[in-house]
Every structure is written in structure tokens, then in C-alpha cells.
Amino acid sequence: MKIKYELIIFWSDTDQSFIVEVPELPGCMADGETYQEAVQNVEIIIQEWIETAQALGRTVPEPKGRLLFA
């Protein structure tokens, strides 16, 4: 799967893992022991998020590319 959504990746001392958030898909996030594992996990979660939204008849946001934060 080709990821076109922005990913925010950071280390969590609390969880002792990398956390990946997908800001354009509310509640869509994953974790992993390594940076690469976290990204691989979020690819699966994004696909599941989209499939669930479609099954529920909800709109799936189009990727906007890079988001700007203050």
C-alpha cells in the first residue's frame, strides 16, 4: 500500500516505543519497538481504518499532503 497521508512519528518514554499518528484520520495510530516496525504497523492500521469507515458508510478523507502546524 502506498501511504499518502502525513505521519507524525515520535518516541514515547512512557510506552518505550515509537508512536505513529495519522492526523487526517481521527484516532488512527500505531506503535512499534523500532521506527520501521511502527511505520509498518501504521500501514496496516490505515488500511483497516479506511475499510471500517467504508463499511460504516463514512467519508474517507483524501490525503492533503503535508499539514502545517503552528
C-alpha positions, 0 to 999 in steps of 0.5 A, spaced: 500 500 500 502 506 498 501 511 504 499 518 502 497 521 508 502 525 513 505 521 519 507 524 525 512 519 528 515 520 535 518 516 541 514 515 547 518 514 554 512 512 557 510 506 552 518 505 550 516 505 543 515 509 537 508 512 536 505 513 529 499 518 528 495 519 522 492 526 523 487 526 517 484 520 520 481 521 527 484 516 532 488 512 527 495 510 530 500 505 531 506 503 535 512 499 534 519 497 538 523 500 532 521 506 527 520 501 521 516 496 525 511 502 527 511 505 520 509 498 518 504 497 523 501 504 521 500 501 514 496 496 516 492 500 521 490 505 515 488 500 511 483 497 516 481 504 518 479 506 511 475 499 510 471 500 517 469 507 515 467 504 508 463 499 511 460 504 516 458 508 510 463 514 512 467 519 508 474 517 507 478 523 507 483 524 501 490 525 503 492 533 503 499 532 503 503 535 508 499 539 514 502 545 517 502 546 524 503 552 528 
